[in-house]
Amino acid sequence: PTALGLLAGFRFLLGVGIGGCYPLSATHASESASASADVWTRAKRTGLVFCFQAFGALAPYMVAMLLCGLRIGPDLQFRMLLGLGAMAPVVVGVLSARATESEEFVKAAAGRRAEDGQGSMARQLCEVLGRPGMGRHLVATGVCWFAYDIAYYGSAQWTPTMTAGIFGGGVSVFDNAWHCAVDFALGIPATLLALWALKTLGVKRLQVYGFTLIATTCVLVAVAWASLAGEAAGRARNNALFGLYLCFNF
């Protein structure tokens, strides 16, 4: 119980950090483009930020496989993996503290101070939400991402069930790591494909197609779960279910 509470507490802090980094990193990437940059250039820079999320999601499992090769105890492997995982946000935090604000942000902030003094954060937020269509866009974006996160992070709960049905129970830490690595590795070509399609389809159409494919895959997994999952379902059926899940992650 103590270990579970400790992990849950730090996972909460991790969620706060990631939740803040998500919008700020995308915004900074867009603002850092030159003033003459077109919409495509800004969208591409933002897409490149999220492209590296796929590499980051794959990295822990690659590191875990390397640690398994050191022939050390599982307790030390677990602690070393957590310690190495903490290095990345520390480096990002230091670099972020030393970075300068984008020129677009500096100009916007100076304009607000010149107009009405410092102004409160609540007043600035109300001003932004009061712009025509802004509230509708904000709610639509927030609801879509809220629903997506439920599907994405919730699906991680039954990934071990599918891998156990495909590869058999009692697998080692190394086996679990490379099973998950195969899963998350699909995110790399998927994000690169999205960057390629971004200019052709546009941001809105790409979002619509992406959410539609995710919803379709979730429905297929939900419908097929009862008949494909379980130890008695057989290897072929579990492979089919895992294939659907890989499509979801792609």
C-alpha positions as CSV (number, residue, x, y, z in Angstrom):
1,P,0.0,0.0,0.0
2,T,2.8,2.4,0.8
3,A,4.5,1.8,-2.6
4,L,1.2,2.2,-4.4
5,G,0.4,5.5,-2.7
6,L,3.9,6.7,-3.4
7,L,3.6,5.9,-7.1
8,A,0.1,7.3,-7.3
9,G,1.3,10.6,-5.7
10,F,4.2,11.0,-8.1
11,R,2.1,10.0,-11.0
12,F,-0.2,12.9,-10.1
13,L,2.7,15.3,-10.1
14,L,3.9,13.8,-13.4
15,G,0.4,14.5,-14.9
16,V,0.5,18.1,-13.7
17,G,3.9,18.6,-15.3
18,I,3.0,16.9,-18.6
19,G,-0.4,18.7,-18.7
20,G,1.5,22.0,-18.4
21,C,4.2,21.1,-20.9
22,Y,1.8,19.9,-23.6
23,P,0.2,23.3,-24.5
24,L,3.3,25.4,-23.6
25,S,5.6,23.4,-25.9
26,A,3.2,23.5,-28.8
27,T,2.6,27.3,-28.3
28,H,6.3,28.1,-28.0
29,A,7.1,26.1,-31.2
30,S,4.4,28.1,-33.1
31,E,5.4,31.4,-31.6
32,S,9.1,30.8,-32.3
33,A,8.5,30.8,-36.1
34,S,9.4,34.0,-37.9
35,A,6.8,36.7,-38.1
36,S,6.5,36.1,-41.9
37,A,5.9,32.4,-41.4
38,D,2.7,31.0,-43.0
39,V,0.2,28.7,-41.3
40,W,1.8,25.6,-42.8
41,T,5.2,26.4,-41.2
42,R,3.7,27.0,-37.8
43,A,1.7,23.8,-38.0
44,K,4.8,21.9,-39.1
45,R,6.8,23.2,-36.2
46,T,4.0,22.3,-33.7
47,G,3.8,18.8,-35.3
48,L,7.5,18.2,-34.9
49,V,7.1,18.9,-31.2
50,F,4.6,16.1,-30.8
51,C,6.6,13.9,-33.2
52,F,9.3,13.5,-30.6
53,Q,6.7,12.3,-28.1
54,A,6.7,9.0,-30.0
55,F,10.5,8.7,-29.5
56,G,10.1,9.6,-25.8
57,A,7.4,7.0,-25.3
58,L,9.6,4.3,-26.8
59,A,12.8,5.3,-24.9
60,P,11.9,3.8,-21.4
61,Y,11.4,0.3,-22.9
62,M,14.6,0.5,-24.8
63,V,16.4,1.6,-21.6
64,A,14.7,-1.2,-19.7
65,M,16.0,-3.8,-22.2
66,L,19.5,-2.4,-21.8
67,L,19.3,-2.6,-18.0
68,C,18.1,-6.2,-18.2
69,G,21.4,-7.0,-20.0
70,L,23.4,-5.7,-16.9
71,R,22.4,-8.8,-14.9
72,I,21.4,-6.9,-11.8
73,G,18.5,-7.4,-9.5
74,P,15.0,-6.3,-10.6
75,D,14.8,-3.8,-7.6
76,L,17.9,-2.0,-8.7
77,Q,16.8,-2.1,-12.4
78,F,13.5,-0.5,-11.4
79,R,15.2,2.3,-9.4
80,M,17.8,2.9,-12.1
81,L,15.0,3.2,-14.7
82,L,13.2,5.8,-12.5
83,G,16.4,7.7,-11.9
84,L,17.3,7.8,-15.6
85,G,13.7,8.9,-16.3
86,A,14.1,11.8,-14.0
87,M,17.1,13.1,-15.9
88,A,15.1,14.1,-18.9
89,P,12.7,16.6,-17.2
90,V,15.6,18.0,-15.2
91,V,17.5,18.8,-18.4
92,V,14.3,20.2,-19.9
93,G,13.6,22.3,-16.8
94,V,17.2,23.8,-16.8
95,L,17.0,24.6,-20.6
96,S,13.5,26.1,-20.2
97,A,14.7,28.3,-17.4
98,R,17.5,29.6,-19.5
99,A,15.4,30.1,-22.7
100,T,14.1,33.4,-23.8
101,E,10.5,34.2,-24.5
102,S,9.4,34.3,-28.1
103,E,9.3,37.6,-29.9
104,E,5.6,37.3,-30.4
105,F,4.9,36.7,-26.7
106,V,7.1,39.7,-25.7
107,K,5.3,42.0,-28.1
108,A,1.9,40.8,-26.9
109,A,2.8,41.1,-23.2
110,A,4.2,44.6,-23.8
111,G,1.0,45.6,-25.6
112,R,-1.1,44.5,-22.7
113,R,1.0,46.4,-20.1
114,A,0.9,49.5,-22.2
115,E,-2.9,49.3,-22.6
116,D,-4.1,48.6,-19.1
117,G,-1.1,48.2,-16.8
118,Q,-0.2,44.8,-15.5
119,G,-3.8,43.6,-15.5
120,S,-4.9,40.4,-13.7
121,M,-4.7,37.0,-15.2
122,A,-8.5,36.6,-14.7
123,R,-9.1,39.8,-16.7
124,Q,-6.8,38.7,-19.5
125,L,-8.5,35.3,-19.6
126,C,-12.0,36.9,-19.8
127,E,-10.7,39.2,-22.6
128,V,-9.5,36.2,-24.6
129,L,-12.7,34.2,-24.0
130,G,-14.8,37.2,-25.0
131,R,-13.4,37.2,-28.5
132,P,-15.9,35.9,-31.1
133,G,-15.7,32.2,-31.5
134,M,-12.9,31.7,-29.1
135,G,-14.9,30.1,-26.3
136,R,-16.4,27.6,-28.8
137,H,-13.0,26.7,-30.2
138,L,-11.6,26.3,-26.7
139,V,-14.4,24.0,-25.5
140,A,-14.3,21.9,-28.6
141,T,-10.5,21.4,-28.4
142,G,-10.7,20.7,-24.6
143,V,-13.5,18.1,-24.9
144,C,-11.8,16.3,-27.8
145,W,-8.5,16.0,-26.0
146,F,-10.3,15.0,-22.8
147,A,-12.0,12.2,-24.6
148,Y,-8.9,11.2,-26.4
149,D,-6.8,11.0,-23.2
150,I,-9.5,8.7,-21.6
151,A,-9.2,6.3,-24.6
152,Y,-5.4,6.5,-24.9
153,Y,-4.4,6.2,-21.2
154,G,-7.3,3.9,-20.4
155,S,-6.2,1.4,-23.0
156,A,-2.9,1.0,-21.3
157,Q,-4.8,-0.9,-18.5
158,W,-5.6,-3.9,-20.8
159,T,-2.4,-3.9,-22.9
160,P,-0.8,-6.5,-20.6
161,T,-3.9,-8.7,-20.9
162,M,-3.5,-8.8,-24.7
163,T,0.3,-9.4,-24.7
164,A,-0.1,-12.2,-22.1
165,G,-2.7,-13.8,-24.4
166,I,-0.4,-13.5,-27.4
167,F,3.0,-14.3,-25.9
168,G,1.9,-16.4,-23.0
169,G,1.9,-15.7,-19.3
170,G,4.9,-15.5,-17.0
171,V,7.0,-13.5,-19.4
172,S,10.1,-11.7,-18.1
173,V,10.7,-8.0,-17.7
174,F,12.8,-8.0,-20.9
175,D,9.9,-9.7,-22.8
176,N,7.4,-7.2,-21.4
177,A,9.7,-4.3,-22.5
178,W,10.1,-5.4,-26.1
179,H,6.4,-6.2,-26.4
180,C,5.5,-2.7,-25.4
181,A,8.4,-1.3,-27.5
182,V,6.7,-2.8,-30.6
183,D,3.5,-1.2,-29.6
184,F,4.9,2.3,-29.1
185,A,7.3,2.1,-32.0
186,L,4.3,2.4,-34.3
187,G,3.9,6.0,-33.1
188,I,7.0,7.1,-34.9
189,P,5.9,6.3,-38.5
190,A,2.4,7.5,-37.6
191,T,3.6,11.0,-36.6
192,L,5.9,11.2,-39.6
193,L,3.0,10.3,-41.8
194,A,0.8,12.9,-40.1
195,L,3.5,15.6,-40.8
196,W,3.6,14.6,-44.4
197,A,-0.2,14.7,-44.7
198,L,-0.5,17.9,-42.8
199,K,0.1,20.2,-45.8
200,T,-2.1,18.2,-48.1
201,L,-5.1,17.7,-45.8
202,G,-4.8,20.7,-43.5
203,V,-5.1,20.9,-39.8
204,K,-8.8,20.5,-39.5
205,R,-9.3,17.6,-41.9
206,L,-6.3,15.8,-40.4
207,Q,-7.9,16.2,-36.9
208,V,-11.2,14.9,-38.1
209,Y,-9.7,11.9,-39.9
210,G,-7.6,11.1,-36.9
211,F,-10.4,11.2,-34.3
212,T,-12.6,9.3,-36.7
213,L,-10.0,6.5,-37.1
214,I,-9.4,6.4,-33.3
215,A,-13.2,6.2,-32.6
216,T,-13.6,3.4,-35.2
217,T,-10.8,1.4,-33.8
218,C,-12.1,1.7,-30.2
219,V,-15.5,0.5,-31.3
220,L,-14.0,-2.5,-33.1
221,V,-11.9,-3.4,-30.1
222,A,-15.0,-3.0,-27.8
223,V,-17.2,-5.2,-30.0
224,A,-14.5,-7.8,-30.6
225,W,-13.2,-8.0,-27.1
226,A,-15.7,-10.6,-25.8
227,S,-15.1,-13.0,-28.7
228,L,-11.3,-12.5,-29.1
229,A,-9.9,-12.0,-25.6
230,G,-9.2,-14.7,-23.0
231,E,-7.0,-17.7,-22.7
232,A,-9.5,-19.9,-24.5
233,A,-9.7,-17.6,-27.5
234,G,-6.6,-19.0,-29.1
235,R,-3.5,-17.3,-30.5
236,A,-5.0,-16.2,-33.8
237,R,-7.8,-14.3,-32.1
238,N,-5.5,-12.7,-29.6
239,N,-3.3,-11.7,-32.5
240,A,-6.3,-10.1,-34.2
241,L,-7.2,-8.2,-31.1
242,F,-3.6,-7.0,-30.6
243,G,-3.5,-5.9,-34.2
244,L,-6.6,-3.7,-33.6
245,Y,-4.8,-2.2,-30.7
246,L,-1.7,-1.5,-32.7
247,C,-3.9,0.2,-35.3
248,F,-5.3,2.4,-32.5
249,N,-1.9,3.4,-31.4
250,F,-0.8,4.1,-35.0
